[in-house]
Amino acid sequence: MDDMHDGMLSGFSGLFNGLTEAPSEADTVLRMQSGAQDLGFDKIMFAVIPQPKLNAAEVYMRSNYPAKWREHYDRQNLRAADPTVAFCFKATSPFIWAPESFKTPEQRALHEEACAHGLKSGVTLPIHGAGGEIGMLTCVRDQAAGPEFMRDLARQLGSLTLLRDIAFDSLRKYMDVAPPGQDVP
């Protein structure tokens, strides 16, 4: 039993190697992105409202989503139709990106546009911090949300949840001092 436990811990240590000891915010974000990539997700978006009373414009965000998508999303105020945003304010369980998860016509249009930018399937993991922070880690891939994606997600969900928690703890110290909305290099 001890060998199995040690093996599991070393696997987690290897996957998130040094995330908490990263020497800078940029390195922490790159290690978070690398962890998601090791789990099969090529795009991430980490966003947190660091204080309960701040508005959405003051969100701490780090992402490697396509720049054209981010510009379009912000310009069209797609946040208002985005079910992942509303979900994170009221839930702690994962939101799985699949066509049937986007219920209204506005949500379906948002999903179709995201797919056109290579954001086809994924999972959004809500963040609810001890200091009242609210946010999400979204991990996405350019693959349809079919049976293969669902099998991969079932295998990786625990590791993705751990990645979210370690990333949140590691990035919390940068949230009040960094300008919002920076992208991953």
C-alpha positions as CSV (number, residue, x, y, z in Angstrom):
1,M,0.0,0.0,0.0
2,D,2.8,2.4,0.8
3,D,4.4,1.9,-2.6
4,M,1.1,2.6,-4.4
5,H,0.6,5.8,-2.3
6,D,4.1,7.0,-2.9
7,G,3.6,6.3,-6.7
8,M,0.4,8.3,-6.8
9,L,2.1,11.2,-4.9
10,S,5.1,11.2,-7.2
11,G,2.8,11.3,-10.2
12,F,1.1,14.4,-8.9
13,S,4.4,15.9,-7.9
14,G,5.7,15.3,-11.4
15,L,2.6,16.6,-13.1
16,F,2.6,19.9,-11.1
17,N,6.3,20.0,-10.5
18,G,7.2,23.2,-8.9
19,L,4.0,25.1,-9.5
20,T,4.0,26.3,-6.0
21,E,7.7,27.1,-6.0
22,A,7.7,28.9,-9.4
23,P,9.9,32.0,-9.2
24,S,7.5,34.4,-10.9
25,E,3.9,34.9,-11.9
26,A,4.7,34.2,-15.6
27,D,6.5,31.0,-14.7
28,T,3.6,29.9,-12.5
29,V,1.1,30.5,-15.4
30,L,3.4,28.6,-17.8
31,R,3.6,25.7,-15.4
32,M,-0.2,25.7,-15.0
33,Q,-0.5,25.6,-18.8
34,S,2.0,22.8,-19.0
35,G,0.1,20.8,-16.4
36,A,-3.1,21.2,-18.4
37,Q,-1.3,20.2,-21.6
38,D,0.1,17.1,-19.8
39,L,-3.6,16.2,-19.1
40,G,-4.6,16.6,-22.8
41,F,-5.9,20.2,-22.8
42,D,-4.2,22.7,-25.1
43,K,-6.0,25.9,-24.0
44,I,-6.6,27.3,-20.5
45,M,-8.3,30.3,-19.0
46,F,-7.8,31.1,-15.4
47,A,-10.0,33.9,-14.1
48,V,-10.8,35.1,-10.6
49,I,-12.6,38.1,-9.1
50,P,-10.2,38.5,-6.2
51,Q,-12.6,40.4,-3.9
52,P,-16.4,39.8,-3.7
53,K,-17.3,43.4,-4.4
54,L,-15.2,43.9,-7.5
55,N,-16.9,44.0,-10.9
56,A,-16.1,41.8,-13.9
57,A,-13.8,44.4,-15.4
58,E,-11.5,43.9,-12.4
59,V,-11.1,40.2,-12.9
60,Y,-7.6,38.6,-12.7
61,M,-7.3,36.6,-15.9
62,R,-4.5,34.6,-17.5
63,S,-5.3,32.7,-20.8
64,N,-3.8,31.2,-23.9
65,Y,-7.0,31.3,-25.8
66,P,-6.7,32.7,-29.3
67,A,-6.4,36.5,-29.2
68,K,-9.1,36.9,-31.9
69,W,-11.6,34.9,-29.8
70,R,-10.8,36.9,-26.7
71,E,-11.2,40.2,-28.5
72,H,-14.5,39.0,-30.1
73,Y,-15.8,37.7,-26.8
74,D,-15.1,41.0,-25.0
75,R,-16.2,43.2,-27.8
76,Q,-19.6,41.3,-28.1
77,N,-20.0,41.1,-24.4
78,L,-20.4,37.3,-24.7
79,R,-19.9,37.0,-21.0
80,A,-23.6,37.8,-20.6
81,A,-24.5,34.7,-22.5
82,D,-21.7,32.4,-21.3
83,P,-23.2,29.7,-19.2
84,T,-19.8,28.9,-17.6
85,V,-19.7,32.4,-16.0
86,A,-23.2,32.1,-14.4
87,F,-22.5,28.5,-13.4
88,C,-19.3,29.4,-11.4
89,F,-21.2,31.9,-9.3
90,K,-23.7,29.3,-8.1
91,A,-21.9,25.9,-8.2
92,T,-18.7,24.2,-7.2
93,S,-19.0,21.1,-9.5
94,P,-17.5,21.0,-13.0
95,F,-19.2,22.4,-16.0
96,I,-18.6,20.1,-19.0
97,W,-18.4,21.7,-22.4
98,A,-20.6,19.7,-24.7
99,P,-23.2,21.0,-27.2
100,E,-26.1,20.1,-24.9
101,S,-24.6,22.2,-22.1
102,F,-25.3,25.3,-24.1
103,K,-29.1,25.5,-23.8
104,T,-30.4,28.9,-25.1
105,P,-30.0,30.2,-28.6
106,E,-27.5,32.8,-27.4
107,Q,-25.5,30.0,-25.6
108,R,-25.6,27.8,-28.6
109,A,-24.3,30.6,-30.8
110,L,-21.5,31.3,-28.3
111,H,-20.5,27.6,-28.4
112,E,-20.5,27.5,-32.2
113,E,-18.3,30.6,-32.3
114,A,-15.9,29.2,-29.7
115,C,-15.7,26.0,-31.7
116,A,-14.8,28.0,-34.8
117,H,-11.8,29.4,-32.8
118,G,-10.6,25.9,-31.7
119,L,-12.4,25.8,-28.4
120,K,-14.6,22.8,-28.9
121,S,-14.7,20.8,-25.7
122,G,-13.5,21.2,-22.2
123,V,-14.4,21.6,-18.6
124,T,-14.8,24.7,-16.4
125,L,-13.9,24.2,-12.7
126,P,-15.3,26.8,-10.4
127,I,-13.2,28.5,-7.8
128,H,-14.6,29.7,-4.5
129,G,-11.8,30.9,-2.3
130,A,-11.7,31.4,1.4
131,G,-11.4,35.1,1.0
132,G,-14.6,35.3,-1.1
133,E,-12.8,35.0,-4.4
134,I,-14.9,33.6,-7.3
135,G,-13.6,32.3,-10.5
136,M,-12.7,29.4,-12.8
137,L,-10.1,27.3,-14.4
138,T,-11.3,26.3,-17.9
139,C,-9.3,23.7,-19.8
140,V,-10.2,23.2,-23.4
141,R,-9.2,21.2,-26.5
142,D,-9.8,21.4,-30.2
143,Q,-11.8,18.1,-30.3
144,A,-15.5,17.5,-30.4
145,A,-17.1,16.5,-27.1
146,G,-17.7,12.8,-28.0
147,P,-17.1,9.5,-26.2
148,E,-13.3,9.8,-26.4
149,F,-13.3,13.2,-24.8
150,M,-15.7,12.0,-22.0
151,R,-13.4,9.0,-21.3
152,D,-10.4,11.3,-21.1
153,L,-12.2,13.7,-18.9
154,A,-13.3,10.9,-16.5
155,R,-9.7,9.8,-16.2
156,Q,-8.3,13.3,-15.7
157,L,-10.9,15.2,-13.7
158,G,-9.3,14.6,-10.4
159,S,-5.9,15.8,-11.7
160,L,-7.6,18.9,-13.3
161,T,-9.3,19.7,-10.0
162,L,-5.9,19.4,-8.2
163,L,-4.4,21.6,-10.8
164,R,-7.1,24.2,-10.3
165,D,-6.6,24.2,-6.5
166,I,-2.8,24.4,-6.7
167,A,-2.9,27.1,-9.4
168,F,-5.3,29.2,-7.3
169,D,-3.1,28.9,-4.2
170,S,0.0,29.7,-6.2
171,L,-1.5,32.7,-8.1
172,R,-3.4,34.3,-5.3
173,K,-0.5,36.4,-4.2
174,Y,-0.4,38.1,-7.7
175,M,-4.1,38.8,-8.0
176,D,-4.2,42.2,-6.3
177,V,-1.0,43.5,-7.9
178,A,-1.2,42.5,-11.5
179,P,-3.1,44.2,-14.3
180,P,-6.2,42.2,-15.4
181,G,-6.6,40.2,-18.6
182,Q,-3.0,39.2,-19.5
183,D,-2.5,36.3,-21.8
184,V,-0.1,33.4,-21.3
185,P,3.1,34.1,-23.3
